[in-house]
Structure formats: C-alpha cells, structure tokens
C-alpha cells in the first residue's frame, strides 16, 4: 500500500479531475476511475487508504462499492455528494459506521480547503511520512524557494492560476 494513496471514483470527469489536481498538489498519490466497476477492479489491488466516491454511480452504487472496498481493504471512505444534508443519507452513513466502515461525507459543491481538511482528518498529511520522506520534501521545498527569489513571483501554470481562484460549483 502506498502511503497516503487515494482512489477517486466519480462518473463526472470535471469533479474527479479537480479532486485529483487538488490532492496531488498537496502530495497525495491519487488514482482516478470513472465507474463503480473500475473502482472495484482497481481498488482491491491498490489498497488505498482513502476512497473518495460519489454514492450515486451508474450500475453498482457508490455506497455498495464503498462498503465492499472498506471491508476488503480497510480503506476509509468519503462520500462526495450533493446529498450531504439529506437526513436519510446521513442515517445510512451512520449505519455504515456502526458496521465498522470509517465513512464520512464531503458536500458537493465543495471548496478546496474543505476537501483538504476532510482528507487530512481521515488519513493525515503526506508530510507525516517517514523521516526520509520529510527530508526529501524539505529539500524539494528549499530548491523551489531558491528558484524563486524573495519578492519575485513564480510563473504559474494555467491550471494553478485557475485553481487559485476557483471553487468547485458543479
């Protein structure tokens, strides 16, 4: 199992792509699939720490996928859903928790900070890895700081610029 690996399963590519960009920018390892069947097929060998999934997926429901993968791989689950405030959905998640599934809810639409806070609560930050990992990350950070002298702005890629100002409102 890769440290801080996340499996994202959503049939809406703009959502799954945004999740991947936001999480990878923070140092998480992210695998994206666009169907429940792909999530089940890739989830067991991947053994992610966290599954981010839309509970309403074509074919096998995201709830069924989450239940099975949680049982098989012991991964934690965040349902990314517009039903976050629905009393029946909340009750269903409480039922999963009583069955031993470490499940939570991330409402759609969400903001980047909200996503990152929810993920950190579930699996921590990538910087919490081994001492060697932290040393490598610090070296990379130092190299980046040297590459951009104080007071000068670093040229951002088009996606970085967009992500700085955008929130997901899909």
N, C-alpha and C positions, 0 to 999 in steps of 0.2 A: 504494500500500500504506500503510495506516495504521500508524503507529509502535506497536509492541507489540500488534498485533492477534492475537487468539487465536480459533480455531474449535474449539468443543467439540462432539463428536459422540458421543452416548450414547443408547441406546434406553430408558434408565431415567431418567425426569424428575427424581426426587429427587437423583440423582447430578449430572446436568447442571445443575440449578438451583443446587445447592450450589457446584459449580465456578464458575458464573457469579457468584454472590454474593461468594465469597471473592476471586476475581480482580478483579472490578470495584471492590471495596473498596480494593484496592491500586493502582488507577488503570489497569488493563489494559482495552483495548477487547475485549469478548467477544461473539461471535455463537454462538448455540446452535442445533443441529439435532438431530433425533431419529431420523434414518435415514442409512444409507450413501448412498442416492440423493440426499438433500438435501445431504449433505456434498460429494459430487462436483459437484452443480449449483452450489452457492454458493461452494465452495472456490476454484475457478479464478478467477472474477472478484474475489473478496475478497482473494486472495493473502495469507493470514495468515502471520505469522512463525512461528506455532506451531499445531499440530494436536494437541488432546487427544482421544483416541479409544479406545473400548472395542474391543479386537481381535475380540470375538465379537459381531457385529451380525447381525440378521436380514437375509436377502438377501445382498448383497455383503458380504464380510467386512471388518472394520475394518482388517485387515492389507492387503488389496487397495486399499482407499481410501487408506490412508496411503502406500502405495508409489506410487500414481498421483499423488496431490496433491504429494508430496515431489518427484517427478520434474517435474511441470508447473509448480509454483510455487516450488520450492526452500524450502518450509517445513520446519521442524524438527518432530519427532513425539515425543509422549509417549503411550505406551500405558497407559491406566488399567485395571488388570486384577487379578483375583484369582489369575492365573497367574504373578505376578511371580517366584515361586521355582521355577517349573517349568523343568527343565533344557532340555527341547525348545523351550519358548517363548524362553528366553534365547538359545539357539543360533539360532533364527530371527531374532531381533533383531540378533545379531552378523552374520548373513548380510546383512541389510538395510544395516547399517553398512558392510560391505565393498563394497556396491553404490553407496555414496555417500549413503545416507539417514541424516541425523543423527537417529537414533532412540534413545529411552530408555524406561524403564519406571517407572511410578508404581504401587506396590501398592495394591490395594483390600483392606481399608479403609485409609484414609489420614487423617492429621491435617492441619489447616490449614497448620501450619508446614512439614510435609513437602511439601505441594503447592507452597507459595510458594517454597521452596528449590529444588525441581526446575524450576519455571518460570524463576526468576531465573538458574539455571545455564544454561538453554537460550537465553534471549533478553534477560536483564538486567532492570533495573527501569525502570518508566516515568520515574522521576526522572532517568534518564540521557539524556533527550531534549535538545533544543536549550537554549541559554541562556534564550531567551524562555519556553520551556515551564517551566523550573525557576523562573524569576521569578514566573510566574503561580501555580505550585503553592505557592511560598513565601508569596505574597500571600494565597492562599486559606487556608493554614495559619495565618497571622497573624490573619486575620479570625475564624477558628474559635476561636483561643486567646483573642481579645478577647471573643468572645461568651460564653465560659465563664470567669468569673473564677477565679483560682487558689484551690484549696481547695474549690470547689464542683463537684459532679458534674453533667455534662451528661446530660439525659434521653435515654435510648437508645430506639430504636425496638424493637418486639417482636423483630424479626429480629436486630438487633445483639445484644440480650441473649442470645438463643438461640445465636447463632454464637460468642459469647464462651466459652460453656461446652460447646458440642457438638463432637464429632468425628464424622466420617462412619464409621459402622459398618454399612454396607449390604452 
